Amino acid sequence: VTDAALDYRNNPQTPLVRGDELAEALGIRPGPQLGELLAKIAEARFVGEISTSDQAVALARAAL
């Protein structure tokens, strides 16, 4: 495990978008699909691909 991964685990960031907000924005119901989208958002943020809630929703919308 890398130092960056350990730092991320020990100091989690506040999510860019909450699950309920994302579900409403995308018109989907809570469930496994929503969890997968939230995981994609967290990963994209960690690697620096996104940094705002608008970008997070756009990423999730594109992944649908």
C-alpha positions as a printed Julia matrix, in Angstrom:
64×3 Matrix{Float64}:
   0.0    0.0     0.0
   1.38   3.38   -0.97
   1.81   6.36    1.32
  -0.88   8.24   -0.63
  -3.35   5.4    -0.13
  -2.63   5.3     3.6
  -2.99   9.08    3.85
  -6.34   8.91    2.04
  -7.55   6.18    4.39
  -6.44   8.04    7.5
  -7.7   11.46    6.36
 -10.83  10.95    4.25
 -12.16  14.01    2.45
 -15.7   15.31    2.7
 -17.56  13.92   -0.34
 -18.09  16.32   -3.25
 -21.71  15.17   -3.44
 -23.84  13.15   -1.02
 -25.59  10.0    -2.18
 -29.07  11.48   -1.82
 -28.03  14.56   -3.79
 -26.54  12.44   -6.56
 -29.59  10.18   -6.75
 -31.85  13.22   -7.08
 -29.64  14.91   -9.68
 -29.55  11.74  -11.79
 -33.11  10.61  -11.16
 -32.05   7.21   -9.84
 -32.93   5.27   -6.72
 -30.5    4.4    -3.93
 -28.86   1.03   -4.45
 -25.75  -0.69   -5.75
 -25.59   1.5    -8.88
 -25.51   4.64   -6.75
 -22.73   3.16   -4.61
 -20.68   2.37   -7.69
 -21.1    5.93   -8.96
 -20.04   7.37   -5.61
 -16.96   5.14   -5.67
 -16.08   6.37   -9.19
 -16.43   9.95   -7.98
 -14.18   9.32   -4.97
 -11.55   7.67   -7.16
 -11.64  10.47   -9.75
 -11.25  13.04   -7.0
  -8.36  11.17   -5.41
  -6.39  11.13   -8.67
  -7.18  14.79   -9.37
  -9.58  14.38  -12.29
 -12.42  16.27  -10.58
 -12.66  18.8    -7.75
 -16.22  20.19   -7.69
 -19.7   18.83   -7.09
 -20.73  19.81  -10.64
 -17.87  17.77  -12.05
 -18.86  14.86   -9.81
 -22.44  14.87  -11.1
 -21.24  15.19  -14.7
 -18.89  12.23  -14.23
 -21.68  10.12  -12.75
 -24.1   11.13  -15.51
 -21.55  10.13  -18.16
 -21.04   6.77  -16.44
 -24.75   5.86  -16.63
